[in-house]
Amino acid sequence: MMVRADLKCYACGYVSGQIEGDDRLIMARGAVSSASPLGAPKRRPDGRYGCVRCGGALYLDDITYLRPRTPRVYDIPAAQERPIAKAS
């Protein structure tokens, strides 16, 4: 199932961005996005993401499971002809 979570800093508490990926795979391979004016989180020398403000370690916070989008098809019956009312 797909998961979306905030990337929050242990040191300063700043939310550096969001990561979205499959919970059955390694989350580090997920898609990272950021609405921060400081930019997206960068990889640290140890391979993990670092805070854009202080460079501290990040953890996943506010985890949301996303339902897969499935196309829905609705059968709408053709408009039935109705008799037109005549004014008397």
C-alpha positions, -999 to 999 in steps of 0.1 A, spaced: 0 0 0 12 35 -7 23 57 22 29 94 26 47 109 56 63 141 67 101 142 71 106 159 105 140 167 121 150 152 154 171 182 163 150 213 155 116 198 147 114 214 113 93 196 86 118 194 57 94 178 32 73 147 25 81 113 12 57 90 -7 64 53 -15 53 17 -11 54 4 25 66 -30 13 98 -14 -1 125 7 15 111 42 21 144 58 12 135 50 -24 103 69 -23 96 102 -40 106 132 -19 89 166 -22 91 198 -3 70 230 0 98 246 21 114 278 8 148 262 18 144 235 -8 142 197 -7 160 175 19 195 164 7 212 131 12 238 131 40 271 112 37 256 82 56 229 79 29 200 92 49 182 124 43 191 155 64 172 185 76 173 215 52 176 239 81 202 223 105 213 191 87 200 169 115 186 134 111 150 131 99 122 107 110 88 99 95 59 117 112 22 120 104 21 88 83 -9 85 60 -19 54 41 -32 61 6 -58 41 -11 -51 31 -47 -70 51 -73 -94 29 -91 -114 41 -121 -151 40 -114 -176 34 -142 -212 44 -135 -240 31 -157 -263 60 -163 -295 49 -180 -305 68 -211 -330 96 -204 -365 82 -206 -389 101 -228 -416 118 -208 -448 131 -222 -448 169 -225 -475 185 -204 -498 207 -225 -510 239 -211 -548 240 -209 
